[in-house]
Amino acid sequence: MKALPNISSLNSAYLFQLEKHRIDPDRQLQLLNQFLLEHNCTFSGKPMPTLLKPNFVSRIQLKKLKLTVEVMSTALDKFIDLYMGNEEVRNIMKFSPLENELFGIEPGYQKPLVISRLDAFLNEYSVKFLEFNCDSPAGIAYADVLEDGFRELFREYPLFESWKISYTRRQDLLLKSLLLCYCEYRSKVRYLPENPVIAIVDWEGVSTYSEFQLLEKYFSEKGYKTVIGSPQQFKIKNGRATVRDEEVHLVYRRVITRELLQKYDQVGEFIQCIKDGLVCCCNSFRSYIVGNKKVLALILDPRFQGIFNRKELNMIKETIPWTEILADNEVTFRDKRVYLRDFILENKDLLVLKPSNMYGGKNVYIGLETSQETWERVMNQQIEDESWVVQEYVDIPTDIYPEIGDGISFKRKFVNINPFALQGKYSGAITRVSDSAVINVSAGGGLVPTLGADLFDTQHK
């Protein structure tokens, strides 16, 4: 990631202290991993994969990120409303009848998109959104613990005496967002109690279960009894929703809609609890609409841009790379009409192919890194059912990170920034780092905090 002058100097000074062992890197990593274990920031029972350097961003970059996230969140809310009322959009998106049945469930609160993570590339002041993780985004509690862990490490770094580092308490913002929705929901369902019992819902045995435990502890400490349960554990008893015989009123849904549909015969009572209004569910199923990458193509399509104001249109133009649904038709690229099949074959190095409805970097083909033979095969396999998208390639930010093994080394890695939005408001970010251009924490990298950094004498300039 190309850094600005102040941030570049902070990165250099930080790495210099590690390189010259003024700060013992081995001990620092051991302390950090121990902190993550003790505070339950784990993935499949091991410390969350991380590296010994945060992603530092400037105050002005944070201001830019906040603006883009909040404007885009408003645009996505508008698109959800458009989808619900526009048959042409529904035909293009091609959700199944069962998916549309879930979308038809009224959320019971005004903003359909409560919790989202808008994954992006940040280069200086340029933000490019590659996908919107809006169905059931993870990482809010993990981000808090990672920040706390690095805050402890920074006590040993004299250089931070000159820097103000910004931290975010996302779990508090999450709880407030959930309760705001519940209060609005309860105004229509008066028999629900003022203080809800919260259910965190996902499958048993998922690798992110420790995050649910973190959230359960936090919500409980704030006075809200919380249970962790699977969709199969929901039962309707005497007109109330229960999980293992505990009545619940507010669902923090972490289970992915697509996976619910795959096990639909097992989750009937969970769905019925939401349909019957026995619980307030966040996110609503409508959030799944804008988690589909086809949305990137449609919000760029002039046919559907009448719903956006000028500010939103400018932000869409600035932050969304050219994206089209992969189909055998003509499209416009840089003001020219092109036949998409031929264009893709002839311009591999300009493009990326990816499924519209997958997550975790699965089945993403970057033209620059894909052989012509594989590129043609994938395109020909996927072009008929229109379930993939083709996107203009965006330069991937990189930054130098320390690797601790037999001594310390420094390696340039790929970076993307993942800002959270809660109730449409910017709520901090986390950063993913990887050796692979398809950024995945399992590919030689991990999660690191995204920390605002500003020299003390520049804060008020």
N, C-alpha and C positions, 0 to 999 in steps of 0.2 A: 504494500500500500504506500503510495507516494505521500510522504509526510511534509507538513508545513515547517517553516524554519524553527519555531520554538519546539514543536513536537520532535523534530529531527534531532535537535540538540539534547532533548530529554532522553530519547532512545539511545543516542550515542553514549551519553554519560552513564546510563543504566547498564548497557552492555559492557562498557569499559570496566565498571566496577566488578562485574562478574568475570570478565576475561582476565583481569589482573589479580583476581582472587582477593580483592579488598573486601568483597562479600563472598563467603564460601558457597559456591553454587551447589555442591553435593549436599551440604547441610541444609541449605535453603529448600531444595527440592524435597528432602526427607521431611522437613518441618511442614511444608505445604501438604504433602501427601498424608502425613499424620493428622493434620488439621482436617482435611477432607474426610478421612475415615472417621474421626471422632465426631464430626458434625454431619455424618450420614450423607455426604455428597459423593455418592458412589454410582457406578454403572455395572450391573451384573455382579455386585458384591465387591468390586475393586474400586480404589480411588478414581474419581472422574478423570479421564485422560486430560492432561493439561500441559502447558509449557511454562517455563519460568520467566515469562514476560507478559504483561497485559497488552492490550491494544489501546495505546494512549491516543486520544483525539482532542483537538483544541476546542475551546469554548465556542468559537465561530462555527466549527464543524458540527458541534452538538446542536447549535441553533438551527443550522441548515437541516440536519437530520430530523429534528423536532418538527420543523415546518413541513417537510416532505411527508413524513409519516402521518401527521394530522390531516393534511389536505387529502392525501390518498385514502385515508380511512373513511373520510366523508364521502369520497367518490365511490368507494366499495359499498358503503351502505346504500347509496343511490342505485348502484347496479343491482343489488339484491332486490330492491323494490321494483326495478325495471323487469327483472327476470320473472317475478311473481305475476306481473300484469301483461307481459308481452309474449305472444305465442311465437313470433318469429325468432326471438332470442331463445326461447325454450327449445325450439326445433333445432337450432344451431348447437346448443349446448349438449343436447341428446342425453339428458339424464333419464334413468329408467322410471317406469310408472311407480315403483316402490320408493325410489328416491323422491320423486315429486310428491308422493303421499306424505313423506316425512316433512318436506318443505312446507306442506299445507298446514302443519300444526302451528297455531299462533304462538309466538314466543311469550306474549303477555307483558312485554316491555317494548319501548319505542325503537331503540337501536338494535338491529338484528345481530350486529357484529360487536360482541362485548370484549373478547380476548383474541388478539391476533399477534402474529410475528411476521413482519414484512421483510423477508430476506433480501439483502442488497449488497452491492459493491459500492464502496466509498473510496473515491480517488480525489484527494484534495477536497473541493467543495462539490464535486459531482457525485450524485447518488443515482444508481441504476437498480431498479427492482427486477429480479429475475423470476420470483414467484412469491405468492402470498400464502403463508401458512396460517390458515384461518379456522380450520375445523377444530383442532384440539392441540394447540401448540404447547410444547414442553419447554422447560428450562428456567422458569421464573424463580423457583426456589433455589435451584442450582446456582443461578447467577448471583443471588444474594450471598450464598456461602462462599463462592469463589472470591467475591469482592472482600468479604470478611477475612478470608485466608491471606490474600495479598496485603490487606491493610496491616495485618500482624507482621508480615515480612518487612514491610516498608519501615518499620521502627528501626531497622538496622542500616537504613540507607540515608546517610547525611544529606544527599542531594535533594531529598524531599522537603528539607527545611525551606527551600526556595519555591516550592510548588504547592498550589492548592489542588488537591485531587477530589473529584466529585464522585460521590457514591449514591446509589439509589436503593430504596427499600421497596422492591417490587411486591413482596408478599403482602405488605400493608396496602399497597395500591390495588392488588388483586382482591383482597378481602373487601375493601371499600366498593369496588366495582360490582362484585357479586351481591353485596348487601343492597346496593342502589337498585339493581335489577329486582331483587326480591321485594324491596319496599314498593316499587312500582307494580309488581305482580300482585302483591298482597292487597293493594288497594282495590283489586277486582275480585280477589278470592279471600273474603274477610275471615273465614274460619281458620286460616293459617296463623300460627303464633307469631308474635312480634320478633322473638329471637328464634331463628330457625335452627334445626339440626341439619348440618351440612353433610352430604354424601359425596366423596370423591370416587368417581366411577371409572374403572378400566378393568381389563381382563386380569385374572389372577396370574402371578408369575411374570409380569412384564419386567423388562430390564430397568425401567425407570421407577420401580415401586418405591425406592428410597425417597424420591421426590414427593410422593404422596404422604410418606411418613413425616417429612419435613413440614408439609403444609398442614397435616393433621395436628401436629404439635403447635404450630403457629396459631392456627384458628382457635384451638382449644385454649391456648394461653390468653387469647383475646376475649374469651368468654363464650365461644360458640362450640358446642359439642359437635364433634366430627367423627364420621366413620368412613372407612375405606371399604368399598365393596365392588363386586363384579355385577354386570348387568343381569346375570343369571340369578343373583341373590335377591333381586327385587320381588316383593310379593305385595299384593293388594289385600289388606285385611281391614274389614269394617270401614271400607271407603277411605282408607289411608294407605300411603306408600310406606313400606317397611323394607329394611335391610337387616337380615338376621334378627328379626323381631323388634328392631329399633325403628320407631317412626322417624321419617326424614322428610324435609320440606324444601331443601335447596340442593340441587345437583350441580356440582362442578364436574362437567363431563370431559373426561380425558380419553374416553374410548373413541376411536376413529369411526366415523359414520360408515365408511366403506366396509370396515371389518364387522360392524353391527349387521350390515346387510348380508354379509356372508354367513352369519350365524343367526339369521332372523328367526328361525324356528326355535331358538333357545332363549330369545330375549323378549318374548311377547309381553310379559308383564311390565318390564322396564319401559318399553315403548308405550304401553297402555297407561302407565302412571303419568307420562308426559302428555299424552293425548287427552286424558281426562282432567288435566289441570291439577293433579294431586301434588305435583312438585313444580317449582320454578327451575328450569334447566338452562345452564349457561356453559358453553355457547348453545344457541338454538341450532337446529339442524340446518337452518338457512345459511349459516356461516359456511357450510360445505360448498355452496354455490361458488363463492369467490376463492376457494382453495384450489379450484380447477384452473389450470394454466390457459385454457381457452379464453378466460376472462381478459387476459393480457391482449389478445387479438381483438376482442369485441370492444374494449374501451378505447382502442385505437381506431375503430371503425366509424367513419363519419355518420353512418346510418343510425348509430345509437348514442351519439355524443350530445344530443339535444338535452339530456338530463343534467349535464354538467355546466357549472358556471365558468367564467373566463379563467379564474384562478385555478380551478381543477383541470381545465383543458390544457393550460400552460404547463401544469405540473405533470400531467400524463405525457405530454409531448417531450418534456425534458427528461423524465425518469424511466419511461418504458421503452425498451428496445423494440425495433420492428419485430412483430410476431404475427404469424398466420397459422390457422388450423391446417394441418397437413392433409391436403385434398388434391384431387386431379382437376384443377381449375386455373383460371387466370386471377392474378392478384396485382397489386401495385407495390413496387419497391422503388423508393427514392424517386417518386413521381413518374415512374415508367411502368407500363403494363407488361407483365412477364407471365409465361406459362410455367406454373409452379414446379411441375415435375422436371422439366428441362433445366429450369433455373437452379434447382437444388443440386442436380447432377453436375452442373457446370461451375458451381460456386461453392464447393464444399468448404473451402477454408474461411468463408465469410459466415458460416452458419453453424447452428447447433440443432440437433433433433432430440426431442424428449417426450415421454408420455405426458398427457395432460393431467393425469390423476394419480401420480405416484409421488412418493416423498423419499428423502434420504439419498438423493442423487442416483436413484436406481434407473438403469437403462438410459442414461444420458450419453449422447454421442457428440463430442466436440469435433467438428470437421477437421480442424488442424491436427488432431491427434488420431484420426480414424483413416484407415486405408480406403481407397476408392471402392474396392470390392465390397468391403463391409458396409460402407456408406450406401451404396446402391442397393444392397440386399435389404438393409433395414428400411430404407425408404419404400422399396417395392412391397415389402411385407406389411407396412403400416399405412400406406396411402389410401387404401380403400375404405377402412371403417371410420376414418376421421376422428380417431381417439388420441392422436399425437399432435404436437405443434412443432413448427420450425421457427427458429428465432435467430436474429442477427447476433453474431458473436460479439461479446463485450470483453475488452481487455480485463483480465483478472488481476486485482491488486495483489501485491506481494509485500512481504516485510521480512526482516531478519529476526530469527528466533534462536535462542540457545538450545542446544541438545546436550543433555547430561548423561554420560555413559562412562567410558574409560577416559575421564577428563571432560573438558567442555569444548564444544565446537559450535560454530554458528552457521546456520543454513537459511537460505531464502525460501520461504514457504508461501503458499497461496492463502489468501485471507478473504473471508466475507463477514459482513457485519449484520447482525440480526436484531433490529430494534423491535421492542414490544409496544403494542398499543392496547390500552385498556380504556374502554368507553370512548374510543377515538382519540385518546390523549397519549402522547409519547410517554413511555414508562421505562426508560432505560433500555439497555441493549446488552447482548452478549456477542462474542466473536468466535467464529470457528476457523481453525487453522489446519492446513493439511499439506502433505507433499503432492497430492493429486489435484489437478485442475478441477475435477469434479469433487468439490470440497466435502470431505467426510472425515469425522474425527478419528475413525479407525485407520485412516491411511496416513500414518506417520505424523499425527497431530493431536488436536484436542480442542477443548473449550477454554477460552481465556476471558477474563473480564474486559469489558469496554469501559474505560475510565476517562472522564474529562480531566484535562490537565491544563493548568494556567499558571504562569509565573505570577507571584504575588503582586509585583509592581505593575502588571499589565491588566489586572482584573477590571479596573475602573476607567481604563482609557477608551 
